[in-house]
C-alpha cells in the first residue's frame, strides 16, 4: 500500500517522485531568455485554490564582461527547459509532512534574463577581449518582466479563483518579489495574498544601482505597472519597491529572510563597485528604512552565509540520520532545521503563510551556529 514502503537512505528525491509531478510550460508571447532561447516555467499541480508562485534565483548581469558567456557571466542565461525544481528540498519537498506548501499548486519561474525580473530592454554591451577573442558586442534580452508576466497570465487563466496565493522569491527572485506581489494581488482581488522573500535584503547601494536599472530598462517596467509609474528611477532603491507595495497593500505583510553574512549578496555588492561590502550593516540600514515608512514588514535574520533556504539544501553538513533528510545522506535541509533565538524558521514561515502576525527575529551571535534542530523520524 502507498506509504508502507520504507525510505531508502541512499535514494534521491527525484528517484521517488514521478516526473509527471512537474510539467514544463512555454508561455505564449514570452520574448525569451537572455540569449534568445525560449523561456519556460514549471508547474506542479496541487490544490487549485492554494497557489504559490516562486521567482527563482539565478544572478544578474549589467556589463559586457558579466553578461557574455565566454568571459565572466554571473547569471543563468537560459530558462529551465530541462532543469526543473523536482530535486529541490525545502518547500518543494511535497512528501514532507511538515511542509506547509505540500498541497499547494506551485508555479516556478526561472530567472534567465540577468535582470532580476525587472528588465524591459534589449541592451547592447561591449565585451572586452578575452581568451584570444577580440573585443565584440553582444545583445542581451533583458526581458525578465515580460517573461514573468506571460507566465503569470497563464496562471491567472489556468487558476481563476484561488483562495490563497503566496508570492515567494529567493536571491535574484527576492528582489522584485514585492512588485509581483502587487501584480498578483491586483489580479486576484478576492484571494488572501502572502509574500515572502529569501535573501536580497542587503543591496542598500545608493547610486551604484543606477547603471543596473539603466541596463535593464527598469524605468520601462515601472511605467507599465499601476501604482509604480511615478517612482523616480534615478533615486530608486530596492527598499522603495517594498515601501510602495506595502503602501498599496496594507492588508499584506511583506516578509524577508536573510543570513547575516550572505556571501552571494557580498559578491554582487562587490561586482557593483562596493570595495568592502558590509552585508550585515547594509541589511540593518535597509530594514530600518522600510520600517520607518510602513508597518507591514517583518524580517527573520539568521546566522550563516547562504541564500536559498526555501530550496532546503545546506551542503557539507552531515546528517545524523539519513532518513531525517528524506534520502539525502550528505545534506541537511535547513528549511526544516534552522532556528534562531529559539524561534524555528519553519514555524515562523508557517505562521506568516497563514496570515498571522509574526515578530522580527534576529540572530544573537551571527558567527555561531545557534541551533540545529533534528527532525523526528517519519512514521513507517
VOBA-1610 file (N, C-alpha, C; in pm, whole numbers, padded with zeros to 5 digits, always signed):
BEGIN
Unk+00085-00119+00000Unk+00000+00000+00000Unk+00088+00124+00000Unk+00040+00236-00057Unk+00119+00359-00054Unk+00149+00401+00088Unk+00273+00442+00110Unk+00313+00487+00243Unk+00375+00378+00326Unk+00362+00252+00286Unk+00418+00143+00364Unk+00562+00113+00329Unk+00610+00166+00215Unk+00747+00137+00173Unk+00845+00220+00253Unk+00943+00158+00318Unk+01040+00237+00396Unk+01125+00321+00304Unk+01170+00435+00358Unk+01256+00523+00281Unk+01397+00465+00274Unk+01459+00480+00159Unk+01595+00432+00140Unk+01693+00543+00172Unk+01795+00513+00247Unk+01891+00614+00287Unk+01982+00660+00177Unk+01983+00593+00063Unk+02073+00636-00044Unk+02000+00666-00175Unk+01871+00695-00164Unk+01796+00732-00283Unk+01767+00880-00281Unk+01775+00942-00399Unk+01745+01084-00410Unk+01595+01103-00426Unk+01551+01224-00391Unk+01409+01253-00400Unk+01357+01232-00541Unk+01436+01268-00642Unk+01390+01255-00780Unk+01364+01109-00817Unk+01431+01014-00748Unk+01410+00873-00777Unk+01276+00825-00725Unk+01224+00894-00624Unk+01097+00851-00565Unk+00978+00923-00627Unk+01002+01045-00678Unk+00892+01128-00725Unk+00872+01108-00875Unk+00749+01083-00921Unk+00726+01068-01065Unk+00758+01197-01138Unk+00815+01184-01257Unk+00848+01302-01335Unk+00725+01384-01369Unk+00608+01319-01374Unk+00486+01390-01411Unk+00441+01487-01302Unk+00504+01486-01184Unk+00468+01582-01080Unk+00491+01725-01128Unk+00596+01745-01205Unk+00627+01878-01258Unk+00612+01875-01410Unk+00549+01977-01466Unk+00542+01987-01611Unk+00596+02122-01655Unk+00657+02123-01771Unk+00717+02243-01825Unk+00619+02312-01919Unk+00608+02445-01905Unk+00513+02522-01984Unk+00588+02631-02059Unk+00564+02642-02189Unk+00618+02751-02269Unk+00506+02853-02290Unk+00511+02967-02223Unk+00401+03062-02231Unk+00396+03133-02366Unk+00276+03156-02414Unk+00257+03225-02541Unk+00305+03370-02530Unk+00383+03413-02627Unk+00423+03552-02632Unk+00545+03589-02551Unk+00604+03495-02478Unk+00723+03527-02398Unk+00840+03560-02489Unk+00911+03671-02465Unk+01019+03712-02556Unk+01139+03621-02555Unk+01162+03546-02447Unk+01273+03453-02444Unk+01379+03490-02341Unk+01472+03397-02320Unk+01580+03417-02225Unk+01684+03514-02283Unk+01788+03542-02208Unk+01882+03649-02241Unk+01948+03630-02377Unk+01971+03506-02417Unk+02038+03478-02543Unk+01939+03448-02656Unk+01810+03467-02630Unk+01710+03443-02732Unk+01649+03305-02732Unk+01693+03217-02643Unk+01634+03084-02634Unk+01496+03094-02570Unk+01408+02995-02592Unk+01271+03004-02539Unk+01269+03013-02387Unk+01173+03088-02337Unk+01152+03095-02192Unk+01040+02999-02154Unk+01061+02926-02046Unk+00959+02835-01997Unk+00958+02836-01845Unk+00850+02784-01788Unk+00840+02774-01643Unk+00782+02639-01607Unk+00775+02611-01476Unk+00737+02479-01428Unk+00615+02488-01337Unk+00531+02384-01343Unk+00410+02379-01261Unk+00398+02241-01198Unk+00368+02240-01069Unk+00332+02114-01002Unk+00191+02128-00947Unk+00103+02044-00998Unk-00038+02053-00962Unk-00061+02011-00817Unk-00143+02088-00750Unk-00189+02056-00616Unk-00330+02107-00601Unk-00363+02157-00485Unk-00493+02217-00460Unk-00505+02344-00545Unk-00604+02350-00631Unk-00619+02464-00722Unk-00660+02591-00650Unk-00704+02582-00526Unk-00743+02701-00450Unk-00627+02760-00370Unk-00514+02688-00371Unk-00395+02736-00299Unk-00276+02737-00395Unk-00229+02856-00427Unk-00120+02872-00523Unk+00002+02931-00456Unk+00119+02893-00507Unk+00244+02959-00471Unk+00320+02985-00600Unk+00345+03113-00630Unk+00427+03149-00745Unk+00565+03183-00693Unk+00666+03117-00750Unk+00801+03124-00696Unk+00894+03183-00800Unk+00953+03298-00767Unk+01051+03365-00853Unk+01189+03313-00815Unk+01254+03243-00905Unk+01377+03172-00872Unk+01498+03266-00871Unk+01603+03218-00807Unk+01731+03287-00810Unk+01807+03254-00937Unk+01917+03325-00959Unk+01997+03296-01077Unk+02089+03408-01118Unk+02118+03500-01026Unk+02218+03603-01054Unk+02167+03715-01141Unk+02260+03798-01190Unk+02228+03914-01273Unk+02351+03955-01351Unk+02330+04038-01456Unk+02442+04093-01530Unk+02406+04232-01581Unk+02508+04316-01598Unk+02484+04454-01642Unk+02604+04515-01714Unk+02703+04433-01749Unk+02816+04477-01829Unk+02848+04369-01932Unk+02927+04405-02033Unk+02967+04305-02131Unk+03045+04193-02068Unk+03123+04224-01966Unk+03206+04122-01902Unk+03122+04022-01825Unk+03020+04069-01751Unk+02944+03972-01672Unk+02815+03926-01740Unk+02799+03963-01869Unk+02688+03910-01948Unk+02733+03806-02051Unk+02852+03826-02109Unk+02900+03736-02215Unk+02938+03601-02156Unk+02894+03494-02219Unk+02913+03361-02164Unk+03059+03318-02163Unk+03140+03372-02253Unk+03279+03327-02261Unk+03373+03412-02175Unk+03317+03509-02100Unk+03403+03594-02016Unk+03380+03558-01870Unk+03300+03637-01797Unk+03275+03606-01655Unk+03126+03623-01625Unk+03042+03537-01678Unk+02898+03554-01655Unk+02862+03528-01508Unk+02774+03611-01455Unk+02728+03596-01318Unk+02576+03582-01314Unk+02522+03507-01406Unk+02378+03487-01411Unk+02349+03359-01489Unk+02227+03310-01475Unk+02183+03196-01554Unk+02121+03248-01683Unk+02181+03216-01797Unk+02137+03277-01923Unk+02025+03204-01994Unk+01986+03087-01944Unk+01886+03007-02013Unk+01774+02970-01917Unk+01653+02963-01970Unk+01541+02917-01888Unk+01555+02769-01859Unk+01479+02721-01761Unk+01496+02584-01715Unk+01419+02481-01793Unk+01442+02474-01924Unk+01369+02377-02006Unk+01392+02234-01960Unk+01513+02205-01914Unk+01540+02069-01868Unk+01588+02065-01725Unk+01561+02170-01652Unk+01620+02182-01518Unk+01516+02237-01422Unk+01415+02158-01393Unk+01310+02200-01302Unk+01349+02178-01157Unk+01258+02210-01065Unk+01288+02201-00921Unk+01252+02069-00857Unk+01238+01962-00935Unk+01188+01836-00880Unk+01280+01776-00775Unk+01409+01811-00778Unk+01501+01751-00682Unk+01542+01849-00573Unk+01468+01959-00560Unk+01496+02053-00452Unk+01436+02001-00322Unk+01485+02057-00212Unk+01426+02029-00082Unk+01333+02141-00041Unk+01329+02169+00089Unk+01251+02282+00140Unk+01105+02277+00101Unk+01054+02388+00049Unk+00913+02396+00014Unk+00876+02307-00104Unk+00976+02255-00176Unk+00949+02170-00292Unk+00932+02023-00255Unk+00959+01989-00131Unk+00951+01851-00085Unk+00807+01821-00042Unk+00726+01780-00138Unk+00584+01757-00111Unk+00559+01635-00024Unk+00660+01549-00009Unk+00643+01429+00073Unk+00671+01454+00221Unk+00718+01571+00252Unk+00749+01601+00391Unk+00621+01646+00461Unk+00578+01576+00565Unk+00452+01612+00632Unk+00457+01747+00701Unk+00577+01802+00723Unk+00586+01934+00786Unk+00583+02049+00686Unk+00586+02019+00558Unk+00591+02123+00456Unk+00458+02196+00449Unk+00452+02325+00483Unk+00324+02396+00480Unk+00273+02422+00339Unk+00357+02398+00237Unk+00314+02415+00098Unk+00296+02282+00026Unk+00294+02173+00100Unk+00294+02040+00038Unk+00175+02019-00055Unk+00059+02075-00022Unk-00059+02052-00105Unk-00090+02170-00198Unk-00003+02269-00203Unk-00023+02383-00291Unk+00007+02347-00437Unk-00054+02419-00528Unk-00009+02421-00667Unk+00108+02518-00675Unk+00222+02471-00724Unk+00342+02553-00731Unk+00368+02594-00876Unk+00393+02723-00896Unk+00428+02777-01028Unk+00566+02839-01013Unk+00665+02777-01076Unk+00806+02808-01055Unk+00862+02879-01178Unk+00904+03006-01161Unk+00953+03088-01271Unk+01105+03099-01265Unk+01178+03034-01356Unk+01324+03053-01360Unk+01359+03196-01398Unk+01473+03243-01346Unk+01526+03371-01393Unk+01630+03342-01501Unk+01617+03409-01614Unk+01703+03376-01728Unk+01738+03497-01813Unk+01721+03618-01757Unk+01746+03739-01835Unk+01847+03833-01771Unk+01906+03793-01659Unk+02009+03873-01595Unk+01959+04003-01538Unk+01828+04016-01516Unk+01772+04145-01475Unk+01682+04138-01352Unk+01692+04030-01275Unk+01614+04006-01152Unk+01465+04034-01172Unk+01412+03997-01289Unk+01270+04014-01323Unk+01228+04160-01331Unk+01325+04252-01343Unk+01295+04395-01352Unk+01340+04454-01484Unk+01348+04371-01590Unk+01401+04417-01717Unk+01298+04430-01826Unk+01313+04536-01905Unk+01235+04555-02027Unk+01322+04631-02125Unk+01425+04562-02177Unk+01519+04626-02267Unk+01594+04521-02345Unk+01637+04556-02466Unk+01738+04479-02537Unk+01861+04567-02540Unk+01962+04527-02465Unk+02078+04612-02441Unk+02201+04557-02511Unk+02273+04644-02578Unk+02397+04607-02645Unk+02515+04642-02555Unk+02598+04542-02528Unk+02714+04561-02440Unk+02843+04546-02520Unk+02945+04618-02476Unk+03080+04598-02526Unk+03147+04488-02445Unk+03194+04386-02513Unk+03258+04272-02447Unk+03408+04286-02462Unk+03482+04284-02352Unk+03628+04302-02362Unk+03696+04180-02423Unk+03816+04201-02468Unk+03896+04092-02523Unk+03924+03989-02415Unk+03917+03861-02452Unk+03947+03755-02356Unk+03962+03623-02430Unk+04045+03535-02375Unk+04063+03400-02429Unk+04090+03403-02580Unk+04179+03492-02622Unk+04218+03505-02762Unk+04103+03551-02852Unk+03994+03602-02790Unk+03885+03657-02868Unk+03897+03808-02869Unk+03875+03870-02986Unk+03885+04016-02993Unk+03767+04081-02923Unk+03776+04209-02896Unk+03660+04281-02840Unk+03539+04265-02933Unk+03421+04264-02875Unk+03299+04241-02953Unk+03182+04310-02886Unk+03067+04295-02946Unk+02943+04345-02889Unk+02846+04229-02873Unk+02758+04241-02775Unk+02659+04136-02753Unk+02526+04201-02716Unk+02419+04147-02774Unk+02284+04192-02739Unk+02225+04097-02636Unk+02175+04153-02526Unk+02114+04075-02420Unk+01966+04112-02408Unk+01881+04012-02409Unk+01739+04033-02389Unk+01710+04045-02239Unk+01711+04167-02190Unk+01667+04191-02053Unk+01515+04204-02055Unk+01451+04092-02068Unk+01305+04089-02079Unk+01244+04003-01968Unk+01305+04009-01850Unk+01256+03928-01739Unk+01115+03962-01699Unk+01080+04090-01708Unk+00943+04130-01671Unk+00841+04068-01765Unk+00864+04079-01895Unk+00768+04025-01991Unk+00756+03874-01981Unk+00868+03806-01960Unk+00861+03661-01943Unk+00777+03624-01821Unk+00801+03695-01711Unk+00727+03666-01588Unk+00578+03696-01605Unk+00546+03807-01671Unk+00406+03843-01690Unk+00335+03741-01779Unk+00404+03691-01881Unk+00344+03586-01964Unk+00313+03461-01882Unk+00405+03425-01793Unk+00381+03310-01706Unk+00265+03336-01611Unk+00261+03457-01554Unk+00152+03491-01462Unk+00018+03495-01535Unk+00015+03547-01657Unk-00110+03547-01733Unk-00161+03405-01753Unk-00068+03313-01780Unk-00108+03172-01791Unk-00169+03125-01658Unk-00105+03160-01547Unk-00154+03118-01416Unk-00292+03179-01387Unk-00310+03308-01419Unk-00438+03372-01393Unk-00551+03304-01471Unk-00519+03257-01591Unk-00619+03189-01672Unk-00644+03046-01625Unk-00535+02976-01591Unk-00549+02835-01552Unk-00610+02819-01413Unk-00587+02915-01325Unk-00636+02908-01187Unk-00709+03039-01156Unk-00833+03052-01201Unk-00901+03182-01193Unk-00954+03218-01055Unk-00967+03124-00964Unk-01036+03155-00839Unk-00968+03095-00716Unk-00840+03124-00694Unk-00775+03070-00573Unk-00821+03144-00448Unk-00810+03077-00337Unk-00843+03141-00209Unk-00719+03201-00144Unk-00604+03138-00165Unk-00478+03183-00107Unk-00369+03178-00214Unk-00288+03283-00221Unk-00176+03285-00314Unk-00053+03338-00241Unk+00054+03260-00241Unk+00182+03303-00184Unk+00276+03342-00296Unk+00334+03459-00286Unk+00435+03504-00381Unk+00570+03496-00311Unk+00658+03411-00364Unk+00784+03379-00297Unk+00899+03401-00394Unk+01002+03471-00350Unk+01120+03487-00432Unk+01245+03458-00353Unk+01346+03401-00420Unk+01472+03385-00349Unk+01587+03440-00433Unk+01686+03496-00363Unk+01804+03554-00426Unk+01761+03655-00531Unk+01797+03637-00658Unk+01755+03733-00760Unk+01604+03749-00762Unk+01533+03642-00742Unk+01387+03648-00744Unk+01328+03720-00625Unk+01405+03730-00516Unk+01354+03800-00397Unk+01344+03950-00421Unk+01433+04004-00503Unk+01446+04149-00517Unk+01317+04212-00568Unk+01258+04155-00672Unk+01137+04212-00731Unk+01010+04153-00672Unk+01020+04064-00576Unk+00902+03994-00526Unk+00792+04087-00473Unk+00823+04203-00412Unk+00713+04291-00371Unk+00632+04344-00490Unk+00700+04372-00601Unk+00631+04420-00721Unk+00536+04314-00773Unk+00582+04189-00776Unk+00498+04082-00828Unk+00387+04045-00729Unk+00410+04069-00603Unk+00302+04051-00505Unk+00189+04148-00536Unk+00225+04271-00568Unk+00124+04371-00608Unk+00050+04327-00734Unk+00122+04278-00834Unk+00058+04235-00959Unk-00038+04120-00933Unk+00004+04024-00852Unk-00081+03910-00820Unk-00204+03956-00742Unk-00185+04046-00646Unk-00297+04095-00567Unk-00399+04169-00654Unk-00351+04244-00753Unk-00440+04316-00842Unk-00523+04220-00927Unk-00467+04106-00960Unk-00537+04010-01045Unk-00621+03909-00966Unk-00594+03896-00838Unk-00672+03808-00752Unk-00728+03889-00635Unk-00820+03982-00660Unk-00867+04071-00553Unk-00940+04000-00440Unk-00995+03882-00466Unk-01069+03811-00362Unk-00983+03714-00282Unk-00858+03694-00325Unk-00772+03594-00260Unk-00694+03656-00144Unk-00653+03571-00052Unk-00560+03610+00053Unk-00419+03600-00004Unk-00346+03710-00004Unk-00214+03715-00066Unk-00107+03718+00041Unk-00006+03633+00025Unk+00108+03628+00117Unk+00235+03661+00040Unk+00332+03716+00109Unk+00461+03748+00047Unk+00575+03695+00133Unk+00677+03643+00064Unk+00798+03601+00135Unk+00918+03613+00043Unk+01023+03681+00088Unk+01147+03696+00012Unk+01260+03628+00088Unk+01339+03550+00016Unk+01451+03475+00072Unk+01579+03535+00017Unk+01643+03623+00095Unk+01763+03692+00051Unk+01730+03824-00016Unk+01833+03894-00061Unk+01813+04019-00133Unk+01794+04140-00046Unk+01816+04128+00085Unk+01787+04240+00175Unk+01903+04333+00202Unk+02019+04310+00140Unk+02138+04389+00175Unk+02185+04480+00062Unk+02107+04494-00044Unk+02151+04575-00157Unk+02117+04723-00137Unk+02163+04775-00025Unk+02145+04918+00006Unk+02266+04989-00053Unk+02262+05013-00185Unk+02383+05052-00256Unk+02375+05190-00322Unk+02268+05265-00296Unk+02260+05402-00345Unk+02276+05413-00495Unk+02363+05508-00537Unk+02379+05539-00679Unk+02438+05424-00759Unk+02495+05324-00692Unk+02554+05211-00764Unk+02448+05124-00832Unk+02322+05142-00792Unk+02215+05069-00859Unk+02174+05134-00991Unk+02206+05261-01010Unk+02159+05335-01127Unk+02201+05270-01258Unk+02329+05232-01277Unk+02366+05170-01405Unk+02298+05035-01427Unk+02265+04963-01320Unk+02195+04836-01336Unk+02055+04860-01390Unk+01983+04954-01326Unk+01848+04985-01372Unk+01848+05035-01517Unk+01951+05115-01551Unk+01961+05167-01688Unk+01983+05054-01788Unk+02072+04961-01756Unk+02099+04848-01845Unk+01975+04761-01864Unk+01900+04742-01758Unk+01786+04651-01762Unk+01659+04714-01820Unk+01652+04846-01823Unk+01528+04911-01865Unk+01423+04906-01757Unk+01465+04917-01631Unk+01371+04908-01519Unk+01270+05022-01520Unk+01309+05140-01570Unk+01214+05250-01580Unk+01096+05212-01669Unk+01124+05137-01776Unk+01017+05091-01865Unk+00921+04998-01791Unk+00977+04914-01705Unk+00894+04821-01628Unk+00801+04898-01534Unk+00855+04990-01457Unk+00774+05061-01357Unk+00665+05144-01423Unk+00693+05198-01541Unk+00591+05277-01611Unk+00473+05191-01655Unk+00492+05061-01660Unk+00386+04970-01705Unk+00304+04913-01590Unk+00341+04943-01467Unk+00276+04882-01352Unk+00195+04987-01277Unk+00065+04965-01269Unk-00022+05057-01196Unk+00024+05072-01052Unk+00039+05197-01010Unk+00083+05225-00873Unk+00232+05249-00860Unk+00310+05216-00963Unk+00456+05234-00959Unk+00504+05336-01063Unk+00413+05391-01144Unk+00457+05473-01257Unk+00529+05600-01214Unk+00498+05654-01097Unk+00554+05782-01058Unk+00687+05772-00983Unk+00739+05651-00966Unk+00866+05634-00894Unk+00981+05685-00981Unk+01064+05771-00924Unk+01178+05826-00997Unk+01291+05723-01000Unk+01329+05681-01118Unk+01428+05574-01131Unk+01566+05619-01085Unk+01599+05748-01097Unk+01732+05796-01062Unk+01760+05782-00912Unk+01657+05790-00832Unk+01676+05781-00687Unk+01620+05650-00630Unk+01587+05557-00717Unk+01521+05435-00673Unk+01614+05345-00592Unk+01567+05299-00479Unk+01634+05192-00405Unk+01544+05069-00409Unk+01602+04953-00385Unk+01521+04832-00384Unk+01423+04833-00267Unk+01460+04904-00161Unk+01370+04916-00047Unk+01244+04994-00084Unk+01258+05087-00179Unk+01142+05164-00223Unk+01036+05075-00286Unk+01077+04963-00345Unk+00980+04870-00402Unk+00897+04807-00291Unk+00961+04773-00179Unk+00887+04722-00064Unk+00791+04827-00011Unk+00842+04950+00004Unk+00761+05056+00062Unk+00636+05082-00023Unk+00655+05094-00154Unk+00540+05122-00240Unk+00440+05008-00239Unk+00488+04883-00249Unk+00397+04769-00247Unk+00323+04760-00115Unk+00393+04785-00005Unk+00330+04780+00127Unk+00230+04893+00146Unk+00257+05009+00087Unk+00161+05119+00093Unk+00035+05087+00013Unk+00054+05026-00103Unk-00060+04991-00187Unk-00143+04878-00127Unk-00079+04794-00044Unk-00148+04677+00011Unk-00125+04667+00162Unk-00187+04754+00239Unk-00167+04747+00385Unk-00221+04618+00446Unk-00304+04546+00370Unk-00357+04419+00419Unk-00258+04304+00406Unk-00149+04324+00333Unk-00047+04221+00312Unk+00076+04255+00397Unk+00128+04156+00467Unk+00255+04174+00537Unk+00366+04118+00449Unk+00471+04196+00432Unk+00584+04157+00348Unk+00694+04101+00439Unk+00741+03981+00405Unk+00835+03908+00491Unk+00968+03887+00417Unk+01076+03893+00493Unk+01209+03877+00432Unk+01299+03796+00524Unk+01363+03694+00468Unk+01464+03613+00537Unk+01601+03646+00478Unk+01700+03663+00566Unk+01839+03681+00522Unk+01933+03611+00619Unk+02050+03576+00570Unk+02157+03531+00657Unk+02259+03643+00670Unk+02302+03664+00791Unk+02374+03786+00828Unk+02500+03810+00744Unk+02566+03703+00703Unk+02690+03715+00627Unk+02675+03653+00488Unk+02561+03678+00425Unk+02528+03621+00295Unk+02641+03649+00194Unk+02710+03543+00154Unk+02824+03559+00064Unk+02781+03597-00077Unk+02663+03555-00119Unk+02616+03590-00253Unk+02588+03739-00262Unk+02521+03793-00162Unk+02495+03937-00164Unk+02626+04015-00155Unk+02720+03965-00075Unk+02851+04029-00068Unk+02921+04030-00203Unk+02914+03918-00275Unk+02976+03908-00407Unk+02917+04010-00503Unk+02785+04019-00509Unk+02724+04109-00606Unk+02741+04256-00566Unk+02747+04285-00438Unk+02781+04422-00397Unk+02922+04458-00444Unk+03013+04363-00434Unk+03149+04386-00482Unk+03150+04408-00633Unk+03074+04329-00708Unk+03067+04347-00853Unk+03007+04481-00889Unk+02921+04534-00803Unk+02859+04664-00828Unk+02954+04779-00797Unk+03069+04747-00737Unk+03167+04851-00710Unk+03185+04887-00565Unk+03124+04809-00474Unk+03145+04832-00331Unk+03272+04759-00292Unk+03374+04832-00251Unk+03506+04773-00228Unk+03505+04672-00115Unk+03444+04705-00004Unk+03442+04617+00113Unk+03298+04606+00164Unk+03218+04522+00103Unk+03076+04515+00141Unk+03057+04471+00285Unk+02972+04542+00358Unk+02931+04504+00492Unk+02785+04461+00483Unk+02764+04333+00457Unk+02629+04282+00431Unk+02538+04307+00550Unk+02587+04278+00669Unk+02504+04295+00788Unk+02462+04439+00810Unk+02555+04532+00795Unk+02523+04673+00814Unk+02425+04721+00708Unk+02447+04680+00583Unk+02353+04715+00477Unk+02212+04665+00508Unk+02206+04542+00558Unk+02079+04482+00591Unk+02007+04562+00699Unk+02081+04599+00803Unk+02021+04676+00912Unk+01967+04809+00860Unk+02044+04876+00775Unk+02002+05005+00722Unk+01880+04990+00631Unk+01880+04887+00548Unk+01767+04864+00458Unk+01640+04834+00536Unk+01652+04748+00636Unk+01534+04713+00717Unk+01481+04835+00790Unk+01570+04916+00846Unk+01528+05036+00917Unk+01457+05132+00823Unk+01507+05146+00702Unk+01446+05234+00602Unk+01302+05194+00576Unk+01279+05065+00556Unk+01143+05017+00528Unk+01053+05034+00650Unk+01103+04996+00767Unk+01021+05001+00887Unk+00981+05143+00925Unk+01065+05240+00893Unk+01030+05379+00922Unk+00913+05428+00838Unk+00885+05359+00728Unk+00785+05408+00633Unk+00658+05326+00629Unk+00667+05198+00660Unk+00547+05113+00656Unk+00549+05017+00775Unk+00432+04983+00829Unk+00427+04892+00944Unk+00420+04745+00907Unk+00383+04714+00783Unk+00355+04575+00744Unk+00477+04509+00679Unk+00584+04501+00756Unk+00710+04442+00708Unk+00774+04369+00824Unk+00812+04241+00801Unk+00871+04159+00906Unk+00995+04088+00851Unk+01092+04063+00938Unk+01218+04002+00894Unk+01260+03891+00989Unk+01329+03793+00932Unk+01395+03686+01008Unk+01540+03686+00960Unk+01632+03727+01046Unk+01773+03736+01010Unk+01850+03630+01087Unk+01908+03536+01014Unk+01974+03420+01072Unk+02126+03435+01066Unk+02195+03354+01143Unk+02337+03336+01122Unk+02355+03264+00987Unk+02476+03266+00935Unk+02503+03192+00813Unk+02551+03280+00699Unk+02586+03214+00589Unk+02648+03280+00473Unk+02577+03248+00343Unk+02456+03193+00350Unk+02394+03136+00231Unk+02263+03204+00194Unk+02213+03168+00077Unk+02079+03205+00032Unk+02006+03078-00009Unk+01878+03090-00026Unk+01802+02978-00079Unk+01750+02883+00026Unk+01708+02931+00142Unk+01657+02841+00245Unk+01530+02771+00200Unk+01452+02835+00112Unk+01328+02771+00070Unk+01356+02647-00015Unk+01475+02641-00078Unk+01512+02522-00154Unk+01571+02413-00070Unk+01602+02444+00056Unk+01632+02343+00154Unk+01775+02300+00173Unk+01857+02297+00069Unk+01988+02234+00080Unk+02085+02317+00163Unk+02163+02246+00240Unk+02272+02308+00316Unk+02390+02212+00304Unk+02470+02232+00202Unk+02572+02134+00166Unk+02679+02120+00272Unk+02739+02003+00277Unk+02856+01972+00359Unk+02826+01966+00508Unk+02699+01960+00545Unk+02664+01939+00685Unk+02613+01797+00697Unk+02688+01706+00757Unk+02645+01567+00762Unk+02525+01549+00853Unk+02431+01470+00810Unk+02313+01441+00890Unk+02343+01326+00985Unk+02282+01333+01104Unk+02299+01224+01199Unk+02225+01100+01152Unk+02117+01121+01080Unk+02037+01008+01033Unk+01989+01041+00893Unk+02028+00961+00795Unk+01993+00990+00656Unk+01842+00995+00636Unk+01768+00917+00715Unk+01623+00917+00700Unk+01562+01052+00738Unk+01631+01127+00823Unk+01583+01260+00858Unk+01594+01357+00743Unk+01665+01320+00639Unk+01688+01408+00527Unk+01624+01358+00399Unk+01521+01278+00413Unk+01441+01232+00300Unk+01526+01162+00196Unk+01620+01080+00241Unk+01700+01004+00147Unk+01824+01075+00099Unk+01855+01191+00155Unk+01977+01263+00116Unk+02077+01252+00231Unk+02167+01159+00226Unk+02252+01133+00342Unk+02358+01238+00368Unk+02386+01326+00273Unk+02500+01416+00289Unk+02462+01563+00298Unk+02334+01592+00309Unk+02292+01731+00323Unk+02186+01741+00432Unk+02182+01856+00493Unk+02083+01883+00596Unk+01989+01989+00542Unk+01860+01961+00540Unk+01762+02052+00483Unk+01732+02162+00584Unk+01801+02276+00567Unk+01793+02380+00669Unk+01658+02449+00673Unk+01573+02433+00570Unk+01437+02485+00579Unk+01365+02427+00700Unk+01400+02302+00734Unk+01336+02235+00846Unk+01420+02235+00974Unk+01544+02281+00965Unk+01632+02272+01082Unk+01672+02407+01141Unk+01668+02513+01064Unk+01722+02641+01110Unk+01639+02699+01225Unk+01711+02746+01326Unk+01646+02808+01441Unk+01733+02921+01493Unk+01670+03031+01528Unk+01739+03149+01580Unk+01662+03200+01701Unk+01732+03224+01809Unk+01670+03278+01931Unk+01551+03195+01976Unk+01562+03063+01961Unk+01459+02969+02000Unk+01332+02981+01915Unk+01345+03048+01801Unk+01233+03055+01706Unk+01272+02975+01583Unk+01205+02868+01563Unk+01233+02782+01449Unk+01181+02848+01322Unk+01266+02856+01220Unk+01227+02926+01099Unk+01101+02867+01036Unk+01092+02734+01030Unk+00976+02671+00969Unk+00847+02716+01037Unk+00850+02726+01169Unk+00729+02769+01242Unk+00696+02914+01208Unk+00799+02998+01202Unk+00780+03139+01168Unk+00720+03152+01028Unk+00775+03076+00934Unk+00728+03078+00796Unk+00583+03030+00788Unk+00551+02922+00858Unk+00417+02865+00852Unk+00313+02961+00908Unk+00348+03030+01015Unk+00256+03129+01072Unk+00234+03244+00974Unk+00344+03292+00914Unk+00333+03400+00817Unk+00249+03357+00697Unk+00265+03233+00654Unk+00191+03182+00540Unk+00041+03179+00568Unk+00005+03152+00692Unk-00136+03151+00732Unk-00193+03292+00737Unk-00107+03392+00742Unk-00153+03529+00750Unk-00156+03585+00890Unk-00106+03508+00986Unk-00100+03556+01124Unk+00027+03638+01145Unk+00025+03720+01247Unk+00137+03811+01272Unk+00257+03736+01330Unk+00375+03772+01284Unk+00499+03720+01340Unk+00585+03838+01385Unk+00676+03812+01480Unk+00768+03913+01527Unk+00896+03909+01445Unk+00969+04019+01444Unk+01101+04019+01382Unk+01195+03931+01463Unk+01279+03855+01393Unk+01376+03767+01458Unk+01514+03803+01405Unk+01612+03816+01494Unk+01749+03846+01452Unk+01846+03767+01538Unk+01951+03715+01475Unk+02046+03629+01544Unk+02119+03704+01654Unk+02151+03633+01761Unk+02228+03689+01872Unk+02376+03690+01836Unk+02425+03576+01791Unk+02566+03561+01756Unk+02572+03516+01610Unk+02598+03609+01520Unk+02589+03578+01378Unk+02707+03498+01326Unk+02807+03474+01408Unk+02921+03394+01366Unk+02910+03250+01413Unk+02809+03221+01493Unk+02798+03089+01555Unk+02666+03024+01515Unk+02673+02895+01486Unk+02550+02821+01458Unk+02477+02801+01589Unk+02367+02875+01604Unk+02300+02875+01733Unk+02226+02746+01763Unk+02174+02682+01659Unk+02094+02564+01687Unk+02076+02480+01561Unk+02077+02352+01574Unk+02036+02261+01468Unk+01930+02169+01525Unk+01811+02187+01477Unk+01701+02100+01518Unk+01707+01972+01438Unk+01684+01859+01501Unk+01686+01729+01434Unk+01543+01682+01414Unk+01508+01661+01289Unk+01372+01619+01259Unk+01343+01481+01315Unk+01226+01460+01376Unk+01189+01327+01422Unk+01177+01230+01305Unk+01188+01103+01335Unk+01174+01002+01230Unk+01033+01009+01170Unk+01027+00982+01042Unk+00898+00979+00976Unk+00824+00850+01013Unk+00693+00855+01021Unk+00617+00732+01051Unk+00633+00632+00938Unk+00637+00506+00976Unk+00651+00398+00876Unk+00514+00352+00831
//
